Amino acid sequence: MDDPITVHYVKKSDSLPEAATPGIIYTENGTDTAGIQGLWYRCLTASVLTEPTQIWNDSDTSYPGGGSYDSTTNKIYWVTLGTTAGFPIFEDGMIRRGTLDLVNGTVTDIEILIDNLKYPTAFSLDPIKQEMYWSEGPFSITGSAPNYYSCGLENKNIWYAPMDGTGSVAAKLFTGSLNMPIGSFISTTRRLYWSDGCDGTLKSLPLSGSGYYDTTSSLGTTSLPNRI
């Protein structure tokens, strides 16, 4: 592997081949290995000698980031951070969606739901409300593309939009002094949690959009979280 970002569990389902499930989907950022960038699938019951299958190749080098799998619709959602042509601004990030096809080992019917994003991170799905959440820059980026940052509090946003990407404009859930929201998940208590890759904290926010967030844990500057 070369810089895997997120992993998602795919359970057995009547709509998927029994021999190919359960399995995991993971994204490869592939900062050092050409051709590895994209989405990959591995069957958990297959031999350890069986190579994983690349189900989507990031041919335009747009650096896949976080994503999620919706088992109710068999849809994969993932963000691409932006192409190196935009460095250091990265204003061509996207949220994409496609159908998992394990018979042919690919993703079909790929759609671009939202584009022109500034380095989208901390992506999560809320199947209950059929909404998707993510954070968006700007980041203070230095060095070489795509993953070098200078940490400092900046005004960043947490956004949400319908999972089909249509019907309304993406709305801000929170705007404030956020460093670098990276991994995120939605709890059963209807809160959005995310890790901060710069200040070593885990934070949370009610999905009610009240504007309140709190630091739930400080991990210290020597143990900075990258994903949750």
C-alpha positions as CSV (number, residue, x, y, z in Angstrom):
1,M,0.0,0.0,0.0
2,D,1.0,3.6,-0.6
3,D,-0.8,6.1,1.6
4,P,-4.1,4.4,2.1
5,I,-6.7,6.9,3.4
6,T,-10.0,5.4,4.5
7,V,-11.5,1.9,4.7
8,H,-15.1,0.7,4.6
9,Y,-16.7,-2.6,5.4
10,V,-18.9,-4.3,2.8
11,K,-21.2,-6.9,4.3
12,K,-22.9,-9.8,2.6
13,S,-25.9,-8.8,0.6
14,D,-28.4,-10.3,-1.8
15,S,-27.3,-7.7,-4.4
16,L,-23.7,-8.7,-4.3
17,P,-21.9,-12.0,-5.2
18,E,-21.7,-14.2,-2.1
19,A,-18.2,-15.4,-3.0
20,A,-16.9,-11.8,-3.0
21,T,-18.3,-10.7,0.4
22,P,-17.7,-9.7,3.0
23,G,-14.9,-7.3,2.0
24,I,-13.4,-3.9,2.4
25,I,-13.1,-0.9,0.1
26,Y,-10.2,1.5,0.7
27,T,-8.8,4.5,-1.1
28,E,-5.2,4.8,-2.1
29,N,-3.7,8.3,-2.3
30,G,-0.6,6.9,-3.9
31,T,1.7,9.8,-3.3
32,D,4.8,7.8,-4.2
33,T,3.6,5.1,-6.6
34,A,2.3,5.8,-10.0
35,G,-0.9,4.0,-11.0
36,I,-1.9,3.0,-7.5
37,Q,-4.2,5.9,-6.9
38,G,-7.9,5.1,-6.7
39,L,-10.4,2.8,-5.0
40,W,-9.5,-0.8,-4.1
41,Y,-11.5,-3.8,-3.0
42,R,-10.4,-6.9,-1.0
43,C,-12.6,-9.9,-0.2
44,L,-12.0,-10.8,3.5
45,T,-12.5,-14.6,2.8
46,A,-10.0,-14.7,0.0
47,S,-6.5,-16.1,0.4
48,V,-3.9,-13.7,1.7
49,L,-2.0,-14.3,-1.5
50,T,-4.9,-12.9,-3.6
51,E,-4.2,-9.4,-4.7
52,P,-6.8,-6.7,-4.1
53,T,-8.7,-5.4,-7.1
54,Q,-8.5,-1.8,-8.2
55,I,-12.1,-0.9,-8.8
56,W,-11.5,2.7,-9.9
57,N,-8.3,4.2,-11.2
58,D,-7.5,7.8,-10.5
59,S,-6.2,8.5,-14.1
60,D,-6.3,12.3,-13.8
61,T,-4.2,12.3,-10.6
62,S,-6.8,14.1,-8.5
63,Y,-5.8,12.3,-5.2
64,P,-8.6,10.4,-3.7
65,G,-9.3,11.2,0.0
66,G,-12.0,10.2,2.4
67,G,-15.1,8.3,1.4
68,S,-18.0,6.1,2.6
69,Y,-20.1,3.1,1.4
70,D,-23.9,3.2,1.6
71,S,-25.0,-0.5,1.9
72,T,-28.7,0.4,1.4
73,T,-28.0,1.6,-2.2
74,N,-24.7,-0.2,-2.9
75,K,-23.2,3.2,-3.7
76,I,-19.6,4.3,-3.0
77,Y,-19.0,8.0,-2.2
78,W,-15.5,9.5,-2.2
79,V,-13.8,12.8,-2.5
80,T,-10.9,13.7,-4.6
81,L,-8.7,16.4,-3.1
82,G,-7.7,18.2,-6.3
83,T,-5.1,17.9,-9.1
84,T,-1.5,19.0,-8.7
85,A,-2.2,21.6,-11.5
86,G,-4.0,23.6,-8.8
87,F,-1.2,23.4,-6.2
88,P,-1.1,25.1,-3.7
89,I,-4.7,26.3,-4.0
90,F,-6.5,23.0,-4.9
91,E,-9.8,24.4,-6.0
92,D,-10.8,21.5,-8.2
93,G,-11.7,18.9,-5.6
94,M,-14.9,16.8,-6.1
95,I,-17.3,14.5,-4.4
96,R,-18.1,11.5,-6.6
97,R,-20.5,8.6,-6.4
98,G,-20.7,5.2,-8.2
99,T,-22.2,1.8,-7.9
100,L,-20.1,-1.1,-6.6
101,D,-19.9,-3.9,-9.2
102,L,-18.2,-6.9,-7.7
103,V,-19.1,-9.2,-10.6
104,N,-16.8,-7.2,-12.9
105,G,-14.6,-5.7,-10.2
106,T,-15.3,-2.1,-11.0
107,V,-17.4,1.0,-10.1
108,T,-20.1,1.9,-12.6
109,D,-22.4,4.9,-13.2
110,I,-19.8,7.3,-11.7
111,E,-21.3,10.8,-11.1
112,I,-19.7,14.0,-10.0
113,L,-22.1,15.2,-7.3
114,I,-20.2,18.4,-6.3
115,D,-17.2,20.0,-7.8
116,N,-14.9,23.0,-7.5
117,L,-14.1,22.2,-3.8
118,K,-11.0,23.5,-2.0
119,Y,-9.3,20.3,-0.8
120,P,-12.3,18.5,0.8
121,T,-11.6,16.3,3.8
122,A,-13.4,14.7,6.8
123,F,-16.1,13.1,4.6
124,S,-19.0,11.3,6.2
125,L,-22.5,10.0,5.2
126,D,-25.7,10.2,7.2
127,P,-28.0,7.6,5.6
128,I,-30.7,8.4,8.1
129,K,-31.1,11.9,6.8
130,Q,-29.6,11.2,3.4
131,E,-27.0,13.8,3.8
132,M,-23.2,14.0,3.4
133,Y,-20.8,16.1,5.4
134,W,-17.3,17.3,4.7
135,S,-14.8,20.0,5.6
136,E,-13.2,22.3,3.1
137,G,-10.0,24.5,3.1
138,P,-8.3,26.8,2.9
139,F,-5.2,25.2,4.3
140,S,-1.8,26.7,4.7
141,I,0.2,24.5,2.3
142,T,3.9,24.5,1.8
143,G,6.4,22.2,0.2
144,S,5.5,19.7,-2.5
145,A,2.1,18.6,-3.6
146,P,-0.1,17.2,-2.3
147,N,0.3,16.7,1.5
148,Y,2.5,19.3,3.1
149,Y,0.9,21.8,5.4
150,S,1.8,24.5,7.9
151,C,-0.6,24.3,10.8
152,G,-2.4,27.4,12.0
153,L,-6.0,28.2,12.9
154,E,-7.9,29.4,9.9
155,N,-11.5,29.9,9.2
156,K,-12.8,26.7,7.7
157,N,-16.2,25.3,7.0
158,I,-18.1,22.1,7.7
159,W,-20.6,21.6,4.9
160,Y,-23.5,19.3,4.3
161,A,-25.7,18.5,1.2
162,P,-28.2,15.9,0.1
163,M,-26.5,12.5,-0.8
164,D,-27.8,12.7,-4.3
165,G,-26.0,16.0,-4.8
166,T,-29.1,17.8,-6.1
167,G,-32.0,19.7,-4.9
168,S,-30.2,22.3,-2.8
169,V,-26.9,24.2,-2.5
170,A,-24.4,22.9,0.0
171,A,-25.0,24.6,3.3
172,K,-22.5,25.5,6.0
173,L,-23.0,23.6,9.3
174,F,-20.2,25.3,11.1
175,T,-17.7,28.0,10.4
176,G,-14.9,28.8,12.8
177,S,-11.3,28.4,14.0
178,L,-10.6,24.9,12.7
179,N,-7.1,23.6,11.9
180,M,-7.2,20.6,9.7
181,P,-10.3,18.4,10.1
182,I,-9.3,15.0,8.7
183,G,-11.2,11.8,9.6
184,S,-14.9,12.0,10.8
185,F,-17.9,9.9,11.7
186,I,-21.5,10.4,12.8
187,S,-22.5,8.8,16.1
188,T,-25.7,7.2,17.2
189,T,-26.3,10.3,19.3
190,R,-26.5,12.4,16.1
191,R,-23.2,14.2,16.6
192,L,-20.4,14.6,14.0
193,Y,-17.0,13.8,15.3
194,W,-13.7,14.7,13.6
195,S,-10.0,14.5,14.3
196,D,-7.7,17.5,13.8
197,G,-4.5,16.7,12.1
198,C,-2.7,19.8,13.5
199,D,-3.7,20.5,17.1
200,G,-4.1,16.9,18.3
201,T,-7.7,17.0,19.3
202,L,-11.0,15.2,18.7
203,K,-14.0,17.5,18.3
204,S,-17.7,17.1,17.9
205,L,-20.7,19.1,16.7
206,P,-24.5,18.4,17.0
207,L,-26.1,17.7,13.6
208,S,-28.8,20.2,14.6
209,G,-26.4,22.9,13.4
210,S,-26.6,24.8,16.6
211,G,-23.1,26.2,16.0
212,Y,-21.7,24.6,19.2
213,Y,-18.6,22.3,19.1
214,D,-16.3,21.1,21.8
215,T,-12.9,19.5,22.3
216,T,-13.6,16.1,23.5
217,S,-10.0,14.9,23.9
218,S,-6.5,16.4,23.6
219,L,-3.9,13.9,22.4
220,G,-0.9,16.3,22.7
221,T,1.4,17.6,19.9
222,T,3.4,14.4,19.8
223,S,0.5,12.2,18.9
224,L,-1.5,13.9,16.2
225,P,-4.5,12.0,14.9
226,N,-4.8,11.5,11.2
227,R,-8.0,9.5,10.8
228,I,-10.8,8.2,12.9
